[in-house]
Amino acid sequence: MIIGKAQYEEYLSNFTDKKVFFSINEGENYIKNTNASSVVLSLKLCNLYGAINTLKQKTINSYLKNFYSKSLPIISNKYGGKVDQISAQYIVAVFSDNFKFRNTTYSDILKDAYSCAKELITTLKANKYYANISIAMGNLCFCQVSDTEVLFDEVVCVGEPMILANKLLNIANANEILIPENISDMVYADNELRVSWSITSQTCNFSDVGNYYIKRLIKL
């Protein structure tokens, strides 16, 4: 369902404190109509439909509000990610060196996204939310589309990392993080990870992007 900005913000306010919701539009004067190396983190709440089938409407509202209130501060406040999309059980966040109001390197951004993903899965699982996460990286174009026929001004993120993160999310299982093989050095250097996670490798064959090597990090 497509809704206007006011209705969109009203919808979100029913689920979470506005203080913990940060849009990619924040700081748009810095980033619109540019491109930059970025990391996309996609998160999906796996057990939402089960909750819908068993909970009453008022309880579902509380269920989602609690999910957002647990997830969004970790993404935005702690690790500096910007929420690009949020829809029911999905959250897509962007970590980018294009956010000039943060003094970061690309290595810092990768570490932020990786650490954020681990903390999200750990926190959500501890609170009986079963989620999966995918991470993809590459060049993103930040396009402002206000001069087209849309309902409200928005900065849209376009690029292969968005597509790939979505593809990986679709093959991830509950309590899993899927990451590119080319940042696996972070995994090998993460001694803490091996205590409570299992690690497997896989080759994915996507028709449009070809073979893609990933690691599955599974929270035990």
N, CA and C of each residue as an Amber inpcrd file, in Angstrom:
protein
   660
   0.8450000  -1.1870000   0.0000000   0.0000000   0.0000000   0.0000000
   0.8810000   1.2380000   0.0000000   0.6440000   2.1500000  -0.9100000
   1.4040000   3.3900000  -0.9870000   0.6720000   4.4580000  -0.1980000
   1.3650000   5.1170000   0.7070000   0.7510000   6.1560000   1.5060000
   1.6270000   7.3880000   1.4780000   1.0610000   8.5360000   1.8390000
   1.8120000   9.7730000   1.8730000   2.7270000   9.8460000   3.0820000
   3.5840000  10.8580000   3.0970000   4.5840000  10.9640000   4.1560000
   3.9420000  11.0980000   5.5320000   2.9050000  11.9200000   5.6390000
   2.2630000  12.1280000   6.9350000   1.6690000  10.8330000   7.4690000
   1.0020000  10.0930000   6.5790000   0.3940000   8.8300000   6.9930000
   1.4680000   7.7980000   7.3360000   2.5540000   7.8410000   6.5790000
   3.6730000   6.9160000   6.8120000   4.2690000   7.1360000   8.2000000
   4.5040000   8.4220000   8.5450000   5.0760000   8.7430000   9.8430000
   4.1000000   8.4230000  10.9680000   2.8050000   8.6550000  10.7140000
   1.7990000   8.3210000  11.7200000   1.7660000   6.8160000  11.9640000
   1.8650000   6.0550000  10.8750000   1.8860000   4.5900000  10.9810000
   3.0630000   4.1340000  11.8290000   4.2450000   4.7010000  11.5590000
   5.4370000   4.3020000  12.3060000   5.3350000   4.6830000  13.7710000
   4.7310000   5.8610000  14.0500000   4.6570000   6.3250000  15.4270000
   3.7990000   5.4220000  16.2890000   2.9540000   4.6280000  15.6610000
   2.1370000   3.6850000  16.4190000   2.9610000   2.5220000  16.9500000
   4.1470000   2.3290000  16.3790000   4.9470000   1.1640000  16.7340000
   6.2150000   1.4950000  17.5060000   6.7320000   2.7040000  17.3550000
   8.0150000   2.9800000  17.9980000   8.1580000   4.4640000  18.2890000
   8.9260000   4.7830000  19.2730000   9.2280000   6.1590000  19.6040000
   9.9310000   6.8070000  18.4180000   9.4750000   7.9980000  18.0280000
  10.0690000   8.6600000  16.8610000  11.5540000   8.9440000  17.0620000
  11.9800000   9.0160000  18.3080000  13.3850000   9.3060000  18.5740000
  14.3050000   8.2050000  18.0710000  13.7820000   7.0050000  17.9120000
  14.6420000   5.9110000  17.4670000  14.4500000   5.5890000  15.9980000
  13.6500000   6.3760000  15.2840000  13.4890000   6.1420000  13.8500000
  14.2480000   7.2140000  13.0800000  15.2590000   6.7990000  12.3240000
  16.0640000   7.7220000  11.5410000  15.9650000   7.3520000  10.0700000
  15.5160000   8.2740000   9.2360000  15.3880000   8.0110000   7.8090000
  16.6720000   8.3710000   7.0890000  16.8550000   7.7510000   5.9440000
  17.9660000   8.1270000   5.0760000  17.8300000   9.5820000   4.6390000
  16.6100000  10.1400000   4.7000000  16.3870000  11.5290000   4.3120000
  17.0890000  12.4990000   5.2540000  17.3840000  12.0680000   6.4710000
  18.1050000  12.9220000   7.3970000  19.4920000  13.1880000   6.8210000
  19.8210000  14.4410000   6.6310000  21.0960000  14.7730000   6.0210000
  21.0870000  14.6660000   4.5170000  19.8930000  14.7240000   3.8930000
  19.8200000  14.4880000   2.4480000  20.5640000  15.5420000   1.6410000
  20.7580000  16.7300000   2.1950000  21.5010000  17.7530000   1.4660000
  22.9410000  17.3350000   1.2240000  23.4460000  16.4270000   2.0590000
  24.8120000  15.9350000   1.8860000  24.9050000  14.8670000   0.8050000
  23.8360000  14.0950000   0.6330000  23.9950000  12.8590000  -0.1150000
  23.2160000  12.7670000  -1.4140000  22.2300000  13.6380000  -1.6280000
  21.3600000  13.4430000  -2.7850000  22.1370000  13.5930000  -4.0910000
  21.7740000  12.7470000  -5.0470000  22.3480000  12.7540000  -6.3870000
  23.8610000  12.5280000  -6.3810000  24.3040000  11.6490000  -5.4980000
  25.7100000  11.2620000  -5.4450000  25.7830000   9.7400000  -5.3910000
  26.9950000   9.2050000  -5.4250000  27.1600000   7.7690000  -5.2120000
  28.3820000   7.5450000  -4.3330000  28.3840000   6.3960000  -3.6540000
  29.4660000   6.1360000  -2.7070000  29.5250000   4.6620000  -2.3580000
  30.6950000   4.2270000  -1.9140000  30.8520000   2.8720000  -1.3960000
  29.9990000   2.7330000  -0.1410000  29.2210000   1.6670000  -0.0850000
  28.2360000   1.5290000   0.9840000  28.0520000   0.0670000   1.3580000
  27.4310000  -0.1430000   2.5060000  27.0520000  -1.4760000   2.9610000
  25.5580000  -1.4650000   3.2440000  24.8600000  -2.4590000   2.7230000
  23.4220000  -2.5940000   2.9500000  23.1820000  -3.7490000   3.9180000
  22.4010000  -3.4840000   4.9450000  21.9930000  -4.5120000   5.9050000
  20.4850000  -4.6790000   5.7990000  20.0450000  -5.8780000   5.4400000
  18.6130000  -6.1740000   5.3530000  18.2340000  -7.1450000   6.4580000
  17.1440000  -6.8390000   7.1350000  16.6840000  -7.6480000   8.2580000
  15.2370000  -8.0590000   8.0330000  14.9350000  -9.3000000   8.3300000
  13.5590000  -9.7960000   8.2130000  13.1610000 -10.4960000   9.5000000
  12.0040000 -10.1390000  10.0240000  11.4210000 -10.8310000  11.1650000
  10.7090000 -12.0700000  10.6520000  11.2170000 -13.2370000  11.0120000
  10.7360000 -14.4860000  10.4030000   9.4080000 -14.9730000  10.9590000
   9.1190000 -14.6810000  12.2230000   7.9420000 -15.2780000  12.8450000
   6.7550000 -14.3240000  12.9450000   6.7060000 -13.3050000  12.0750000
   5.5940000 -12.3540000  12.1380000   4.2660000 -13.0110000  11.8030000
   4.2290000 -13.7960000  10.7370000   2.9470000 -14.3600000  10.3160000
   2.4200000 -15.3720000  11.3240000   3.3130000 -16.0480000  12.0090000
   2.8740000 -16.9200000  13.0860000   2.2330000 -16.1250000  14.2080000
   2.8260000 -14.9550000  14.4990000   2.2610000 -14.0930000  15.5350000
   0.8950000 -13.5600000  15.1220000   0.7570000 -13.1950000  13.8470000
  -0.5200000 -12.6780000  13.3560000  -1.6230000 -13.7210000  13.5180000
  -1.2800000 -14.9740000  13.3110000  -2.2780000 -16.0460000  13.3990000
  -2.6830000 -16.3730000  14.8280000  -1.8570000 -15.9730000  15.7930000
  -2.1350000 -16.3620000  17.1770000  -2.4440000 -15.1910000  18.1030000
  -2.0930000 -13.9690000  17.7070000  -2.2760000 -12.8140000  18.5790000
  -3.4470000 -11.9540000  18.1310000  -4.0160000 -11.2120000  19.0680000
  -5.0690000 -10.2600000  18.7400000  -4.4390000  -8.9810000  18.1980000
  -5.2600000  -8.1380000  17.5470000  -4.7490000  -6.9370000  16.8930000
  -3.9570000  -6.0520000  17.8480000  -4.4900000  -5.8080000  19.0290000
  -3.8030000  -4.9390000  19.9830000  -2.4620000  -5.5360000  20.3910000
  -2.4290000  -6.8420000  20.5270000  -1.1890000  -7.5120000  20.9080000
  -0.1740000  -7.4810000  19.7730000  -0.6560000  -7.5690000  18.5270000
   0.2400000  -7.4780000  17.3700000   0.9110000  -6.1120000  17.3300000
   0.1430000  -5.0430000  17.6290000   0.7190000  -3.7000000  17.6730000
   1.8770000  -3.6420000  18.6700000   1.6650000  -4.2030000  19.8470000
   2.7110000  -4.2150000  20.8760000   3.8970000  -5.0710000  20.4470000
   3.5920000  -6.1680000  19.7770000   4.6250000  -7.0910000  19.2950000
   5.5550000  -6.3820000  18.3080000   4.9760000  -5.6520000  17.3560000
   5.7790000  -4.9290000  16.3650000   6.4980000  -3.7400000  16.9870000
   5.8020000  -3.0310000  17.8710000   6.4350000  -1.8790000  18.5130000
   7.6770000  -2.3180000  19.2800000   7.5690000  -3.4250000  19.9750000
   8.7060000  -3.9390000  20.7330000   9.8420000  -4.3620000  19.7970000
   9.4890000  -4.9690000  18.6550000  10.4910000  -5.3680000  17.6550000
  11.2510000  -4.1560000  17.1290000  10.5150000  -3.0990000  16.7390000
  11.1650000  -1.8920000  16.2350000  12.0040000  -1.2170000  17.3230000
  11.4570000  -1.1700000  18.5350000  12.1530000  -0.4860000  19.6200000
  13.4250000  -1.2100000  20.0380000  13.4830000  -2.5050000  19.7830000
  14.7130000  -3.2600000  20.0480000  15.7120000  -3.0890000  18.9020000
  15.2150000  -3.0270000  17.6610000  16.0850000  -3.0430000  16.4780000
  16.6310000  -1.6710000  16.0970000  15.7600000  -0.6770000  16.0250000
  16.1510000   0.6060000  15.4470000  17.2260000   1.3470000  16.2380000
  17.1930000   1.3450000  17.5770000  18.2780000   2.0270000  18.2910000
  19.6420000   1.3840000  18.0490000  19.6700000   0.0680000  17.8880000
  20.9400000  -0.6140000  17.6120000  21.4860000  -0.1480000  16.2670000
  20.6130000  -0.1000000  15.2590000  21.0360000   0.3060000  13.9170000
  21.4760000   1.7580000  13.8960000  20.6060000   2.6430000  14.3770000
  20.8160000   4.0770000  14.1910000  21.6750000   4.7110000  15.2700000
  21.3480000   4.4460000  16.5200000  22.0360000   5.1270000  17.6100000
  23.4210000   4.5590000  17.8800000  23.5330000   3.2300000  17.8650000
  24.8020000   2.6120000  18.2580000  25.7900000   2.4860000  17.1080000
  25.2920000   2.1310000  15.9080000  26.2140000   1.8390000  14.8080000
  26.1210000   2.8210000  13.6410000  25.2680000   3.8240000  13.7390000
  25.2520000   4.8860000  12.7390000  24.6640000   4.5280000  11.4020000
  23.8830000   3.4440000  11.3290000  23.2060000   3.1130000  10.0810000
  22.0050000   4.0140000   9.8600000  21.6150000   4.1770000   8.6270000
  20.4340000   4.9640000   8.2840000  19.3760000   4.0420000   7.7050000
  18.1800000   4.1120000   8.2430000  17.0990000   3.2480000   7.7880000
  16.5660000   3.7630000   6.4650000  16.6950000   2.9440000   5.4310000
  16.2210000   3.3180000   4.1000000  14.7950000   2.8440000   3.8690000
  14.4630000   1.6660000   4.3690000  13.1190000   1.1130000   4.1780000
  12.6870000   0.4110000   5.4500000  11.4010000   0.5390000   5.7550000
  10.8390000  -0.2100000   6.8680000   9.4150000  -0.5730000   6.4980000
   9.0960000  -1.8550000   6.5540000   7.7700000  -2.3170000   6.1550000
   7.4440000  -3.5920000   6.9090000   6.5550000  -3.4590000   7.8920000
   6.1390000  -4.6070000   8.7040000   7.3640000  -5.3480000   9.2280000
   7.6590000  -6.5440000   8.6750000   8.7560000  -7.3440000   9.2280000
  10.1030000  -7.0490000   8.5970000  10.1910000  -6.0880000   7.6760000
  11.4490000  -5.8030000   6.9780000  12.0470000  -4.4650000   7.4190000
  13.3590000  -4.4530000   7.6010000  14.1090000  -3.2160000   7.8140000
  15.3400000  -3.2660000   6.9160000  15.5550000  -2.2150000   6.1420000
  16.7550000  -2.1050000   5.3080000  17.5240000  -0.8720000   5.7650000
  18.7800000  -1.0680000   6.1390000  19.6130000   0.0330000   6.6110000
  20.8490000   0.1690000   5.7330000  21.3460000   1.3840000   5.6410000
  22.5240000   1.6840000   4.8200000  23.6220000   2.2690000   5.7040000
  24.8180000   1.7600000   5.5230000  26.0210000   2.3040000   6.1540000
  26.8970000   2.8020000   5.0050000  27.2570000   4.0750000   5.0210000
  27.9430000   4.6170000   3.8490000  28.9350000   5.7040000   4.2210000
  30.0460000   5.7660000   3.4670000  30.9850000   6.8620000   3.6720000
  30.4670000   8.1420000   3.0280000  29.2640000   8.0920000   2.4880000
  28.6400000   9.2860000   1.9350000  27.9540000  10.1170000   3.0090000
  27.8460000   9.5810000   4.2090000  27.2630000  10.3440000   5.3020000
  28.3590000  11.2220000   5.8900000  28.5220000  12.4010000   5.3420000
  29.6760000  13.2450000   5.6510000  29.6700000  13.7660000   7.0830000
  28.5050000  13.6750000   7.7360000  28.4540000  14.1410000   9.1130000
  29.0180000  13.0960000  10.0750000  29.5080000  11.9580000   9.5490000
  30.2080000  10.9700000  10.3770000  31.6400000  10.8440000   9.8660000
  32.5720000  10.8430000  10.7780000  33.9840000  10.7250000  10.4070000
  34.3660000   9.2480000  10.4190000  34.1810000   8.5900000   9.2830000
  34.4340000   7.1550000   9.2160000  35.2290000   6.8030000   7.9710000
  35.8700000   5.6500000   8.0190000  36.4940000   5.0670000   6.8390000
  35.6080000   3.9240000   6.3590000  35.8990000   3.4020000   5.1770000
  35.1000000   2.2870000   4.6660000  35.2830000   1.0500000   5.5420000
  36.4720000   0.8730000   6.0870000  36.7190000  -0.2360000   7.0060000
  35.8450000  -0.1070000   8.2510000  35.7030000   1.1180000   8.7500000
  34.8330000   1.3620000   9.9060000  33.3920000   1.0050000   9.5820000
  32.9650000   1.3610000   8.3740000  31.5870000   1.1060000   7.9560000
  31.3080000  -0.3930000   7.9030000  32.2360000  -1.1510000   7.3430000
  32.0870000  -2.6060000   7.2970000  31.9950000  -3.1970000   8.7040000
  32.8590000  -2.7220000   9.5940000  32.8370000  -3.2180000  10.9730000
  31.5280000  -2.8580000  11.6560000  31.0400000  -1.6330000  11.4030000
  29.7670000  -1.2070000  11.9880000  28.6300000  -2.1250000  11.5520000
  28.5450000  -2.3840000  10.2540000  27.4560000  -3.2140000   9.7290000
  27.5550000  -4.6400000  10.2630000  28.7560000  -5.1810000  10.2980000
  28.9800000  -6.5460000  10.7930000  28.6120000  -6.6570000  12.2710000
  29.1000000  -5.7170000  13.0750000  28.8060000  -5.7330000  14.5100000
  27.3300000  -5.4990000  14.7730000  26.7320000  -4.6250000  13.9870000
  25.3050000  -4.3430000  14.1080000  24.4850000  -5.5980000  13.8480000
  24.8250000  -6.3210000  12.8090000  24.0900000  -7.5410000  12.4600000
  24.1630000  -8.5640000  13.5880000  25.3440000  -8.7630000  14.1440000
  25.4970000  -9.7270000  15.2420000  24.6700000  -9.3220000  16.4520000
  24.7180000  -8.0390000  16.7980000  23.9710000  -7.5870000  17.9750000
  22.4650000  -7.6680000  17.7500000  22.0260000  -7.3800000  16.5390000
  20.5960000  -7.4900000  16.2390000  20.0990000  -8.9190000  16.4290000
  20.7880000  -9.8760000  15.8270000  20.3590000 -11.2750000  15.9360000
  20.3860000 -11.7300000  17.3940000  21.4500000 -11.3930000  18.1080000
  21.5870000 -11.8010000  19.5070000  20.4830000 -11.2020000  20.3700000
  20.2390000  -9.9010000  20.2060000  19.2220000  -9.2120000  21.0050000
  17.8250000  -9.7100000  20.6840000  17.5320000  -9.8400000  19.4040000
  16.1940000 -10.2770000  19.0090000  15.9270000 -11.7130000  19.4570000
  16.9070000 -12.5840000  19.2840000  16.7080000 -13.9760000  19.7050000
  16.4750000 -14.0630000  21.2070000  17.1940000 -13.2570000  21.9740000
  17.0240000 -13.2550000  23.4290000  15.6320000 -12.7900000  23.8360000
  14.9720000 -12.0540000  22.9500000  13.6270000 -11.5510000  23.2260000
  12.5550000 -12.2910000  22.4310000  12.8920000 -13.5090000  21.9890000
  11.9420000 -14.4020000  21.3100000  11.5100000 -13.9100000  19.9330000
  12.3450000 -13.0810000  19.3060000  12.1080000 -12.6800000  17.9180000
  13.1140000 -13.4340000  17.0470000  12.6260000 -14.1200000  16.0480000
  13.5080000 -14.8900000  15.1740000  13.6480000 -14.1530000  13.8530000
  14.8670000 -13.7010000  13.5820000  15.1140000 -12.8590000  12.4160000
  16.2830000 -13.4110000  11.6210000  16.3930000 -12.9750000  10.3610000
  17.5940000 -13.2340000   9.5820000  18.0800000 -11.9310000   8.9800000
  19.3600000 -11.9170000   8.6480000  19.9980000 -10.6920000   8.1600000
  20.9150000 -11.0370000   6.9970000  20.9670000 -10.1440000   6.0240000
  21.9560000 -10.2520000   4.9520000  22.7380000  -8.9490000   4.8700000
  23.9910000  -9.0750000   4.4740000  24.8580000  -7.9120000   4.2830000
  25.4360000  -7.9680000   2.8770000  25.3690000  -6.8670000   2.1680000
  25.9820000  -6.7580000   0.8390000  26.6630000  -5.4020000   0.7370000
  27.7170000  -5.3450000  -0.0520000  28.4520000  -4.0880000  -0.1390000
  28.8000000  -3.7650000  -1.5800000  29.0490000  -2.4840000  -1.8170000
  29.3700000  -2.0180000  -3.1590000  28.9710000  -0.5690000  -3.3280000
  28.8360000  -0.1460000  -4.5610000  28.5320000   1.2460000  -4.8460000
  27.0260000   1.4750000  -4.8780000  26.5650000   2.4890000  -4.1520000
  25.1580000   2.8830000  -4.1700000  25.0300000   4.2800000  -4.7480000
  23.9820000   4.4810000  -5.5070000  23.6390000   5.8080000  -6.0110000
  22.4980000   6.3440000  -5.1620000  22.6650000   7.5500000  -4.6390000
  21.6420000   8.1900000  -3.8180000  20.8970000   9.2000000  -4.6910000
  19.7000000   8.8570000  -5.1020000  18.9390000   9.6710000  -6.0550000
  17.7810000  10.3720000  -5.3580000  17.6640000  11.6740000  -5.5860000
  16.4750000  12.3660000  -5.1010000  15.4440000  12.3720000  -6.2160000
  14.2250000  11.9490000  -5.8900000  13.2000000  11.7690000  -6.9200000
  12.0480000  12.7540000  -6.7500000  12.2980000  13.8930000  -6.1180000
  11.2150000  14.8240000  -5.8180000  10.6250000  15.4810000  -7.0570000
  11.3670000  15.4770000  -8.1720000  10.8360000  16.1160000  -9.3720000
  10.0590000  15.1320000 -10.2450000   9.8330000  13.9220000  -9.7400000
   9.0060000  12.9650000 -10.4620000   7.6560000  12.8630000  -9.7720000
   6.7650000  12.0780000 -10.3280000   5.4150000  11.9980000  -9.7740000
   5.3670000  11.0070000  -8.6170000   5.8730000  11.4550000  -7.4800000
   5.8120000  10.6460000  -6.2680000   5.0390000  11.4170000  -5.2120000
   4.6860000  10.7320000  -4.1420000   3.8340000  11.3570000  -3.1450000
   4.5990000  12.2650000  -2.2010000   5.8840000  12.0180000  -2.0160000
   6.6630000  12.8970000  -1.1610000   8.1290000  12.8070000  -1.5470000
   8.8750000  13.8670000  -1.1840000  10.3100000  13.8970000  -1.4800000
  11.0010000  12.7260000  -0.7950000  11.9240000  12.1310000  -1.5060000
  12.6380000  11.0060000  -0.9140000  13.9670000  10.8330000  -1.6160000
  14.9580000  10.4210000  -0.8340000  16.2300000  10.0070000  -1.3980000
  16.1970000   8.4890000  -1.5200000  16.3740000   7.9970000  -2.7320000
  16.2780000   6.5660000  -3.0090000  17.6790000   5.9990000  -3.2260000
  17.9640000   4.8750000  -2.5930000  19.2480000   4.1990000  -2.7750000
  19.1130000   3.1470000  -3.8620000  19.9760000   3.2220000  -4.8710000
  19.9090000   2.3020000  -5.9990000  21.2900000   1.7000000  -6.2230000
  21.3450000   0.4040000  -6.4670000  22.6210000  -0.2310000  -6.7680000
  22.5990000  -1.7140000  -6.4760000  23.6360000  -2.4030000  -6.9360000
  23.7100000  -3.8540000  -6.7860000  23.6390000  -4.3210000  -5.3350000
  24.2450000  -3.5910000  -4.3570000  24.1330000  -4.0650000  -2.9710000
  22.6910000  -4.2060000  -2.4980000  21.8140000  -3.3150000  -2.9450000
  20.3990000  -3.4190000  -2.5790000  19.7940000  -4.7080000  -3.1310000
  20.0950000  -4.9930000  -4.3900000  19.5470000  -6.1890000  -5.0410000
  20.0970000  -7.4490000  -4.3850000  21.4000000  -7.4570000  -4.1610000
  22.0400000  -8.6460000  -3.6130000  21.5990000  -8.9090000  -2.1780000
  21.4840000  -7.8560000  -1.3800000  21.0390000  -8.0350000   0.0050000
  19.6570000  -8.6680000   0.0490000  18.7940000  -8.2550000  -0.8610000
  17.4510000  -8.8290000  -0.9210000  17.4910000 -10.3060000  -1.3240000
  18.3240000 -10.6270000  -2.2980000  18.4440000 -12.0250000  -2.7420000
  18.9640000 -12.9150000  -1.6150000  19.9690000 -12.4330000  -0.9020000
  20.5320000 -13.2160000   0.1910000  19.5310000 -13.3780000   1.3300000
  18.7700000 -12.3310000   1.5920000  17.7750000 -12.4040000   2.6620000
  16.7530000 -13.5000000   2.3840000  16.4360000 -13.6870000   1.1190000
  15.4300000 -14.6850000   0.7380000  15.8960000 -16.1250000   0.9490000
  17.2070000 -16.3370000   1.0610000  17.7020000 -17.7090000   1.2670000
  18.2540000 -17.9140000   2.6790000  18.1480000 -16.8850000   3.5110000
  18.6420000 -16.9930000   4.8870000  17.5890000 -17.6370000   5.7800000
  18.0510000 -18.3640000   6.7640000  17.1690000 -18.9860000   7.7460000
  17.1200000 -18.1460000   9.0190000  16.2110000 -18.4930000   9.9040000
  16.0820000 -17.7630000  11.1670000  17.3830000 -17.8210000  11.9550000
  17.7140000 -16.6970000  12.5950000  18.9160000 -16.5670000  13.4280000
  20.2100000 -16.7030000  12.6340000  20.1570000 -16.3520000  11.3520000
  21.3350000 -16.4070000  10.4800000  21.7090000 -15.0240000   9.9650000
  23.0080000 -14.8560000   9.7390000  23.5270000 -13.6960000   9.0170000
  24.2680000 -14.2220000   7.8010000  23.9420000 -13.7040000   6.6290000
  24.6560000 -14.0560000   5.4030000  25.5340000 -12.8850000   5.0070000
  26.8350000 -13.1520000   4.8580000  27.7760000 -12.0890000   4.5240000
  28.6150000 -12.5000000   3.3260000  29.1690000 -11.5240000   2.5850000
  30.0310000 -11.8490000   1.4470000  31.3290000 -12.5040000   1.9090000
  31.8170000 -13.4260000   1.1100000  33.0680000 -14.1180000   1.4190000
  34.2350000 -13.1410000   1.5090000  34.1650000 -12.0300000   0.7450000
  35.3130000 -11.1250000   0.7030000  35.4770000 -10.2680000   1.9570000
  34.5990000 -10.4060000   2.9330000  34.8670000  -9.7720000   4.2240000
  34.9890000 -10.8420000   5.3160000  35.3200000 -12.0550000   4.8780000
  35.4120000 -13.1650000   5.8250000  36.5760000 -12.9990000   6.8000000
  37.5300000 -12.0970000   6.4910000  38.6270000 -11.8740000   7.4250000
  38.1110000 -11.3570000   8.7600000  36.9960000 -10.6230000   8.7300000
  36.3810000 -10.1590000   9.9760000  35.8880000 -11.3400000  10.8020000
  35.3550000 -12.3320000  10.1020000  34.8490000 -13.5250000  10.7820000
  35.9990000 -14.2870000  11.4290000  37.0820000 -14.4960000  10.6780000
  38.2190000 -15.2520000  11.1950000  38.8970000 -14.5390000  12.3640000
  38.8420000 -13.2070000  12.3530000  39.4710000 -12.4360000  13.4260000
  38.5700000 -12.2870000  14.6480000  37.3340000 -12.7150000  14.5220000
  36.3450000 -12.5290000  15.5870000  36.3170000 -13.7630000  16.4950000
  37.1630000 -13.7580000  17.5070000  37.2380000 -14.9050000  18.4190000
  35.9500000 -15.0940000  19.2080000  35.2970000 -14.0060000  19.5340000
  34.0440000 -14.0670000  20.2900000  32.9590000 -14.7930000  19.5040000
  32.9910000 -14.6520000  18.1790000  31.9640000 -15.2460000  17.3290000
  31.9150000 -16.7610000  17.4770000  33.0680000 -17.3810000  17.5780000
  33.1430000 -18.8420000  17.5740000  32.5680000 -19.4720000  18.8430000
  32.3700000 -18.6630000  19.8720000  31.8330000 -19.1840000  21.1280000
  30.3590000 -19.5380000  20.9930000  29.5920000 -18.6920000  20.2970000
  28.1390000 -18.8920000  20.2700000  27.5310000 -18.8710000  18.8670000
  28.3820000 -18.9980000  17.8470000  27.9000000 -19.0400000  16.4670000
  28.5660000 -20.2070000  15.7430000  27.8640000 -20.7770000  14.7810000
  28.5070000 -21.7220000  13.8660000  28.6720000 -21.0400000  12.5130000
  29.6700000 -21.4800000  11.7440000  30.0190000 -20.8150000  10.4840000
  30.0890000 -21.8510000   9.3710000  29.3950000 -21.5900000   8.2780000
  29.4840000 -22.4420000   7.0940000  29.6940000 -21.5610000   5.8680000
  30.1820000 -22.1620000   4.7910000  30.3870000 -21.4460000   3.5300000
  29.4830000 -22.0240000   2.4550000  29.1660000 -21.1950000   1.4750000
  28.2610000 -21.6290000   0.4090000  28.5060000 -20.8040000  -0.8420000
  28.2880000 -21.4230000  -2.0000000  28.2910000 -20.7030000  -3.2710000
  26.8550000 -20.5700000  -3.7510000  26.4400000 -19.3500000  -4.0220000
  25.0940000 -19.0890000  -4.5360000  25.1960000 -18.7490000  -6.0160000
  24.3170000 -19.2890000  -6.8010000  24.2970000 -19.0110000  -8.2370000
  23.0530000 -18.2040000  -8.5650000  23.2400000 -16.8930000  -8.7380000
  22.1400000 -16.0060000  -9.0930000  22.2100000 -15.7090000 -10.5820000
  21.0890000 -15.7980000 -11.2560000  21.0750000 -15.6640000 -12.7150000
  21.5660000 -14.3040000 -13.1900000  21.2950000 -13.2480000 -12.4110000
  21.6540000 -11.9060000 -12.8770000  23.0040000 -11.4080000 -12.3700000
  23.4940000 -11.9530000 -11.2560000  24.7890000 -11.4980000 -10.7440000
  25.8350000 -12.6050000 -10.7240000  25.4590000 -13.8100000 -11.1620000
  26.4120000 -14.9070000 -11.2620000  26.6760000 -15.5910000  -9.9310000
  27.8170000 -16.2830000  -9.8500000  28.1810000 -16.9870000  -8.6190000
  28.5790000 -15.9970000  -7.5370000  28.1330000 -16.2870000  -6.3330000
  28.4310000 -15.3980000  -5.2140000  28.7800000 -16.2580000  -4.0060000
  29.9370000 -16.0090000  -3.4310000  30.4200000 -16.8130000  -2.3140000
  30.0590000 -16.1300000  -0.9980000  29.4370000 -16.8780000  -0.1160000
  28.9620000 -16.2920000   1.1320000  29.3680000 -17.1490000   2.3260000
  29.2660000 -16.5470000   3.4860000  29.3650000 -17.2800000   4.7380000
  28.0420000 -17.1480000   5.4780000  27.6180000 -18.2600000   6.0570000
  26.4320000 -18.2700000   6.9080000  26.8970000 -18.2730000   8.3630000
  26.4830000 -17.2720000   9.1070000  26.7640000 -17.2050000  10.5380000
  25.4700000 -17.5430000  11.2570000  25.4680000 -18.6250000  12.0100000
  24.2460000 -19.1330000  12.6200000  24.3530000 -19.0000000  14.1310000
  23.4350000 -18.2400000  14.7200000  23.4330000 -18.0380000  16.1670000
  22.9570000 -19.3010000  16.8720000  23.7620000 -19.8020000  17.7900000
  23.4340000 -21.0390000  18.5020000  22.5690000 -20.7540000  19.7250000
